[in-house]
């Protein structure tokens, strides 16, 4: 007997949660389908009921991670561009509710993927920039802010020195504040 639509949707959500978390932590090559399914608490056989390939789930995991980040913004009722920047940089602090961002944590990994995945990343990046534009920043300011935030978060993730990590995030915050319209 086939699973009902609600069960399939919940299973797909669990798999995408696991994939987004694992891919942002280890990159495409560092994660297997078995790893994803084990983390989701499901069997490998269930994978192909939801996704056609590892590239398919990677692509969908980028979108899923971005949607979860957007949901977190909405849940925290972020209304200003500066508040959004502060929330975003909190992702880089230990113990944050969302410990991953596909834009920052997959930035170098995406460059090695196919055009479909690069197009998905581009769509997510533009969506993030549009949020800033909808909060009153110009297109140029939105691009500058996202460069600073994504680059800063990616750098903070790459260093082992906790003080340097805090300094990177703090300086990103200050730089973003200077980019905000007065």
ROVOFI-512412 format. One line per 4 residues: number of its first residue (from 1); their letters; for each residue x, y, z of N, C-alpha, C. Coordinates in Angstrom, 3 decimals. Example, Ala and Ser with C-alpha at 12.3 -4.5 7.8 and 13.67 -1.06 7.14 Angstrom:
# ROVOFI-512412
1) AS) 13.190,-5.690,7.800,12.300,-4.500,7.800,13.200,-3.300,7.800 | 12.850,-2.250,7.080,13.670,-1.060,7.140,12.900,0.030,7.870 $
# end
This chain:
# ROVOFI-512412
1) XXXX) 0.846,-1.181,0.000,0.000,0.000,0.000,0.892,1.244,0.000 | 0.676,2.175,-0.937,1.511,3.380,-0.996,1.227,4.312,0.187 | 2.265,5.081,0.539,2.121,6.055,1.622,1.198,7.181,1.184 | 0.488,7.781,2.140,-0.375,8.911,1.792,0.477,10.152,1.552 $
5) XXXX) -0.122,11.166,0.958,0.607,12.371,0.558,1.228,13.091,1.756 | 0.532,13.109,2.885,1.057,13.794,4.067,2.311,13.100,4.594 | 2.292,11.782,4.631,3.471,11.025,5.079,4.655,11.280,4.144 | 4.392,11.265,2.861,5.464,11.497,1.884,6.044,12.907,2.051 $
9) XXXX) 5.191,13.892,2.286,5.651,15.263,2.485,6.513,15.385,3.740 | 6.084,14.745,4.836,6.868,14.783,6.078,8.215,14.086,5.901 | 8.220,12.969,5.187,9.477,12.264,4.931,10.404,13.117,4.085 | 9.854,13.735,3.070,10.656,14.608,2.207,11.253,15.760,3.008 $
13) XXXX) 10.468,16.335,3.903,10.926,17.434,4.767,12.081,16.970,5.671 | 11.956,15.792,6.263,13.023,15.250,7.110,14.301,15.048,6.304 | 14.154,14.514,5.105,15.323,14.270,4.258,15.982,15.594,3.884 | 15.182,16.586,3.518,15.737,17.892,3.138,16.395,18.593,4.332 $
17) XXXX) 15.803,18.471,5.512,16.439,19.036,6.708,17.826,18.432,6.908 | 17.895,17.119,6.812,19.177,16.432,6.978,20.156,16.830,5.880 | 19.697,16.848,4.658,20.572,17.181,3.536,21.110,18.607,3.656 | 20.251,19.556,3.970,20.691,20.947,4.094,21.747,21.075,5.182 $
21) XXXX) 21.504,20.447,6.309,22.449,20.509,7.417,23.784,19.839,7.057 | 23.705,18.645,6.499,24.928,17.910,6.161,25.712,18.572,5.023 | 25.026,18.993,3.974,25.731,19.622,2.855,26.426,20.915,3.291 | 25.758,21.718,4.107,26.392,22.966,4.531,27.560,22.705,5.468 $
25) XXXX) 27.555,21.578,6.147,28.662,21.240,7.038,29.825,20.592,6.298 | 29.514,19.777,5.273,30.561,18.957,4.654,30.717,19.132,3.148 | 29.813,19.874,2.507,29.881,20.037,1.059,29.319,18.832,0.326 | 29.176,18.985,-0.968,28.583,17.956,-1.814,29.370,16.649,-1.752 $
29) XXXX) 30.683,16.745,-1.918,31.513,15.538,-1.974,31.674,14.852,-0.623 | 31.442,15.563,0.461,31.615,15.001,1.793,30.398,14.300,2.349 | 29.329,14.241,1.561,28.067,13.666,2.029,27.579,12.634,1.011 | 27.172,11.489,1.498,26.592,10.461,0.625,25.077,10.402,0.840 $
33) XXXX) 24.415,9.749,-0.078,22.971,9.533,0.079,22.719,8.742,1.362 | 23.567,7.755,1.630,23.431,6.973,2.859,23.533,7.862,4.100 | 24.461,8.820,4.079,24.611,9.748,5.214,23.323,10.537,5.447 | 22.765,11.037,4.375,21.543,11.842,4.471,20.397,11.005,5.039 $
37) XXXX) 20.231,9.817,4.488,19.107,8.979,4.901,19.281,8.485,6.335 | 20.502,8.168,6.727,20.754,7.752,8.112,20.423,8.903,9.061 | 20.866,10.108,8.720,20.594,11.278,9.557,19.091,11.556,9.651 | 18.375,11.284,8.568,16.920,11.505,8.550,16.156,10.361,9.223 $
41) XXXX) 16.864,9.275,9.543,16.213,8.145,10.175,15.402,7.298,9.213 | 15.800,7.308,7.949,15.081,6.561,6.917,16.052,5.647,6.159 | 15.508,4.749,5.384,16.348,3.829,4.617,16.731,4.452,3.282 | 17.820,3.957,2.728,18.285,4.447,1.427,17.209,4.252,0.353 $
45) XXXX) 16.483,3.148,0.445,15.448,2.869,-0.548,14.390,3.961,-0.637 | 14.133,4.638,0.471,13.127,5.710,0.477,13.607,6.951,-0.277 | 14.896,7.081,-0.438,15.452,8.270,-1.090,14.849,8.489,-2.478 | 14.825,7.424,-3.269,14.415,7.566,-4.667,12.906,7.745,-4.845 $
49) XXXX) 12.155,7.627,-3.779,10.733,7.971,-3.837,10.552,9.489,-3.801 | 11.629,10.203,-3.417,11.548,11.656,-3.257,12.462,12.430,-4.205 | 13.603,11.851,-4.544,14.614,12.572,-5.318,15.202,11.673,-6.398 | 15.597,12.286,-7.495,16.104,11.490,-8.615,17.600,11.204,-8.509 $
53) XXXX) 18.331,12.057,-7.762,19.786,11.897,-7.683,20.336,12.724,-6.527 | 21.605,12.554,-6.269,22.269,13.361,-5.248,22.279,14.837,-5.671 | 22.482,15.093,-6.951,22.442,16.487,-7.435,21.060,17.103,-7.246 | 20.034,16.312,-7.462,18.655,16.787,-7.266,18.431,17.201,-5.812 $
57) XXXX) 18.834,16.357,-4.868,18.613,16.710,-3.466,19.498,17.879,-3.052 | 20.697,17.966,-3.591,21.582,19.097,-3.275,20.916,20.401,-3.710 | 20.406,20.399,-4.923,19.723,21.578,-5.457,18.524,21.947,-4.580 | 17.721,20.961,-4.231,16.551,21.214,-3.397,16.940,21.596,-1.965 $
61) XXXX) 18.068,21.067,-1.482,18.529,21.409,-0.133,18.944,22.874,-0.046 | 19.508,23.416,-1.125,19.848,24.842,-1.147,18.574,25.674,-1.003 | 17.550,25.332,-1.769,16.270,26.045,-1.673,15.629,25.856,-0.306 | 15.695,24.648,0.211,15.103,24.330,1.509,15.791,25.122,2.625 $
65) XXXX) 17.126,25.166,2.599,17.865,25.930,3.603,17.509,27.404,3.554 | 17.368,27.935,2.347,16.989,29.343,2.195,15.568,29.587,2.715 | 14.668,28.668,2.434,13.286,28.808,2.921,13.238,28.756,4.447 | 14.041,27.887,5.033,14.081,27.810,6.498,14.646,29.107,7.090 $
69) XXXX) 15.654,29.667,6.445,16.215,30.931,6.915,15.171,32.044,6.823 | 14.427,32.066,5.727,13.373,33.072,5.563,12.299,32.893,6.636 | 11.945,31.655,6.913,10.954,31.372,7.957,11.450,31.867,9.314 | 12.717,31.676,9.594,13.299,32.140,10.855,13.232,33.666,10.960 $
73) XXXX) 13.477,34.346,9.857,13.376,35.812,9.819,11.940,36.229,10.141 | 10.993,35.572,9.485,9.583,35.899,9.706,9.165,35.585,11.144 | 9.627,34.453,11.667,9.301,34.040,13.032,9.824,35.061,14.045 | 11.001,35.597,13.782,11.607,36.583,14.682,11.105,37.998,14.406 $
77) XXXX) 10.160,38.127,13.462,9.503,39.391,13.159,10.491,40.508,12.824 | 11.477,40.186,11.995,12.489,41.155,11.590,11.861,42.126,10.592 | 11.961,43.411,10.907,11.310,44.428,10.070,12.286,45.375,9.376 | 13.483,45.550,9.932,14.422,46.502,9.335,15.626,45.782,8.745 $
81) XXXX) 16.278,46.432,7.808,17.460,45.864,7.167,18.570,45.628,8.186 | 18.727,46.537,9.123,19.771,46.377,10.137,19.472,45.184,11.045 | 18.218,45.023,11.442,17.837,43.872,12.260,18.044,42.568,11.500 | 17.743,42.582,10.215,17.951,41.397,9.394,19.434,41.042,9.348 $
85) XXXX) 20.284,42.031,9.184,21.732,41.797,9.157,22.199,41.215,10.487 | 21.698,41.753,11.583,22.080,41.241,12.903,21.640,39.790,13.073 | 20.419,39.480,12.655,19.920,38.102,12.739,20.772,37.171,11.884 | 21.130,37.633,10.699,21.916,36.807,9.796,23.279,36.474,10.409 $
89) XXXX) 23.938,37.447,10.984,25.258,37.213,11.561,25.191,36.328,12.805 | 24.030,36.253,13.437,23.875,35.346,14.583,24.015,33.883,14.173 | 23.787,33.588,12.894,23.955,32.222,12.404,25.377,31.745,12.687 | 26.320,32.673,12.667,27.713,32.312,12.879,28.110,32.145,14.326 $
93) XXXX) 27.211,32.445,15.238,27.551,32.318,16.655,27.178,30.931,17.154 | 27.977,30.371,18.051,27.686,29.038,18.573,26.313,28.989,19.237 | 25.591,27.896,18.996,24.290,27.699,19.623,23.143,28.386,18.913 | 23.377,28.926,17.711,22.284,29.596,17.014,21.236,28.574,16.589 $
97) XXXX) 19.986,29.034,16.470,18.882,28.136,16.126,19.089,27.521,14.751 | 19.583,28.314,13.815,19.875,27.796,12.484,21.383,27.819,12.319 | 21.983,26.671,12.266,23.430,26.589,12.230,23.975,26.511,10.809 | 23.177,26.838,9.834,23.662,26.776,8.465,23.002,27.838,7.596 $
101) XXXX) 23.726,28.234,6.565,23.197,29.130,5.540,23.763,28.667,4.212 | 22.931,28.270,3.272,23.469,27.793,2.004,24.258,28.859,1.255 | 23.913,30.127,1.428,24.643,31.175,0.727,26.085,31.287,1.220 | 26.280,31.264,2.516,27.625,31.422,3.070,28.375,30.102,3.154 $
105) XXXX) 27.688,29.060,3.585,28.397,27.822,3.894,28.634,26.939,2.676 | 28.014,27.240,1.564,28.238,26.463,0.338,28.895,27.293,-0.763 | 29.362,28.473,-0.427,29.837,29.414,-1.438,30.924,28.832,-2.343 | 31.905,28.149,-1.797,32.952,27.585,-2.649,32.502,26.270,-3.274 $
109) XXXX) 31.660,25.527,-2.603,31.172,24.258,-3.117,30.308,24.460,-4.359 | 29.492,25.486,-4.353,28.583,25.760,-5.470,29.372,25.999,-6.763 | 30.500,26.664,-6.658,31.311,26.955,-7.841,31.771,25.720,-8.591 | 31.728,24.570,-7.942,32.161,23.316,-8.565,30.992,22.493,-9.100 $
113) XXXX) 29.784,23.014,-9.014,28.594,22.262,-9.411,28.108,22.664,-10.799 | 27.067,21.973,-11.264,26.536,22.222,-12.604,25.718,23.516,-12.653 | 25.335,23.885,-13.855,24.621,25.153,-14.070,23.277,25.203,-13.360 | 22.578,24.081,-13.251,21.293,24.073,-12.543,21.475,24.479,-11.085 $
117) XXXX) 22.474,23.929,-10.439,22.720,24.254,-9.039,23.200,25.694,-8.900 | 24.048,26.143,-9.813,24.490,27.551,-9.783,23.296,28.488,-9.993 | 22.364,28.090,-10.854,21.163,28.911,-11.079,20.298,28.972,-9.823 | 20.188,27.850,-9.120,19.439,27.836,-7.865,20.095,28.761,-6.850 $
121) XXXX) 21.406,28.679,-6.722,22.145,29.548,-5.798,21.916,31.011,-6.172 | 21.985,31.321,-7.460,21.763,32.692,-7.940,20.363,33.169,-7.559 | 19.380,32.299,-7.728,17.987,32.637,-7.374,17.873,32.946,-5.878 | 18.502,32.121,-5.051,18.456,32.331,-3.602,19.160,33.637,-3.238 $
125) XXXX) 20.318,33.896,-3.824,21.053,35.134,-3.551,20.222,36.362,-3.950 | 19.634,36.327,-5.120,18.796,37.446,-5.561,17.597,37.636,-4.637 | 17.030,36.532,-4.178,15.909,36.619,-3.240,16.315,37.300,-1.949 | 17.500,36.957,-1.454,18.015,37.581,-0.233,18.264,39.077,-0.467 $
129) XXXX) 18.828,39.423,-1.602,19.042,40.836,-1.921,17.716,41.569,-2.068 | 16.718,40.924,-2.630,15.396,41.550,-2.777,14.764,41.872,-1.428 | 15.003,41.018,-0.438,14.481,41.306,0.899,15.028,42.643,1.388 | 16.316,42.865,1.198,16.925,44.143,1.607,16.368,45.303,0.791 $
133) XXXX) 16.176,45.101,-0.486,15.606,46.169,-1.303,14.180,46.491,-0.845 | 13.417,45.477,-0.473,12.057,45.708,0.021,12.048,46.412,1.372 | 13.198,46.413,2.047,13.328,47.113,3.329,13.914,48.514,3.144 | 14.034,48.967,1.900,14.432,50.344,1.640,15.843,50.563,1.129 $
137) XXXX) 16.639,49.523,0.977,17.987,49.698,0.445,17.931,49.743,-1.077 | 18.867,50.466,-1.666,18.976,50.463,-3.122,19.528,49.105,-3.561 | 19.463,48.828,-4.836,20.011,47.567,-5.349,21.499,47.465,-5.012 | 22.224,48.566,-5.198,23.659,48.574,-4.923,23.939,48.331,-3.441 $
141) XXXX) 23.173,48.974,-2.577,23.347,48.764,-1.135,23.028,47.309,-0.757 | 21.972,46.762,-1.351,21.601,45.375,-1.063,22.721,44.421,-1.481 | 23.324,44.672,-2.617,24.448,43.848,-3.072,25.628,43.994,-2.113 | 25.953,45.215,-1.718,27.071,45.438,-0.793,26.825,44.748,0.554 $
145) XXXX) 25.628,44.878,1.065,25.295,44.273,2.357,25.399,42.754,2.273 | 24.849,42.170,1.216,24.908,40.704,1.118,26.339,40.212,0.912 | 27.139,40.946,0.192,28.553,40.577,0.050,29.221,40.575,1.416 | 28.996,41.612,2.183,29.618,41.727,3.505,29.140,40.610,4.438 $
149) XXXX) 27.845,40.378,4.475,27.293,39.386,5.399,27.682,37.955,5.012 | 27.478,37.613,3.760,27.778,36.248,3.317,29.277,35.987,3.402 | 30.069,36.936,2.929,31.522,36.773,3.007,32.016,36.712,4.443 | 31.491,37.560,5.289,31.898,37.567,6.695,31.511,36.293,7.411 $
153) XXXX) 30.290,35.819,7.149,29.852,34.586,7.785,30.683,33.399,7.300 | 30.981,33.369,5.999,31.810,32.284,5.456,33.208,32.322,6.077 | 33.795,33.503,6.186,35.122,33.627,6.811,35.091,33.213,8.274 | 34.072,33.638,8.992,34.007,33.314,10.416,33.895,31.802,10.634 $
157) XXXX) 33.290,31.132,9.697,33.160,29.680,9.788,34.489,28.977,9.513 | 35.351,29.633,8.743,36.599,28.996,8.308,37.737,29.106,9.319 | 37.605,29.971,10.326,38.711,30.175,11.260,38.480,29.408,12.561 | 39.583,29.036,13.204,39.488,28.310,14.468,39.651,29.225,15.675 $
161) XXXX) 40.205,30.388,15.479,40.429,31.343,16.561,39.095,32.003,16.921 | 38.574,31.706,18.118,37.258,32.216,18.520,37.216,33.743,18.595 | 38.308,34.365,19.036,38.338,35.825,19.092,38.288,36.408,17.683 | 39.048,35.823,16.771,39.018,36.295,15.392,37.619,36.110,14.800 $
165) XXXX) 36.994,34.992,15.075,35.624,34.749,14.606,34.686,35.865,15.086 | 34.746,36.161,16.385,33.899,37.234,16.942,34.234,38.576,16.298 | 35.527,38.841,16.102,35.947,40.105,15.490,35.449,40.231,14.052 | 35.517,39.141,13.306,35.018,39.171,11.923,33.531,39.517,11.923 $
169) XXXX) 32.753,38.814,12.737,31.309,39.058,12.778,30.988,40.468,13.273 | 31.725,40.932,14.285,31.516,42.278,14.815,31.838,43.334,13.752 | 32.956,43.166,13.063,33.339,44.149,12.044,32.395,44.128,10.847 | 31.869,42.960,10.521,30.849,42.902,9.465,29.623,43.710,9.876 $
173) XXXX) 29.211,43.534,11.117,28.052,44.261,11.625,28.287,45.770,11.530 | 29.462,46.220,11.956,29.771,47.659,11.886,29.785,48.159,10.451 | 30.377,47.398,9.539,30.439,47.804,8.146,29.043,47.876,7.531 | 28.199,46.918,7.871,26.829,46.920,7.362,26.071,48.130,7.887 $
177) XXXX) 26.279,48.479,9.158,25.618,49.658,9.715,25.974,50.909,8.938 | 27.223,51.007,8.479,27.650,52.180,7.694,27.054,52.188,6.287 | 26.647,51.022,5.800,26.043,50.948,4.466,24.556,51.278,4.484 | 23.966,51.233,5.654,22.521,51.458,5.768,22.190,52.923,5.502 $
181) XX) 21.062,53.140,4.818,20.646,54.533,4.588,20.303,55.219,5.901 | 20.564,56.507,5.964,20.269,57.264,7.194,18.957,57.993,7.099 $
# end
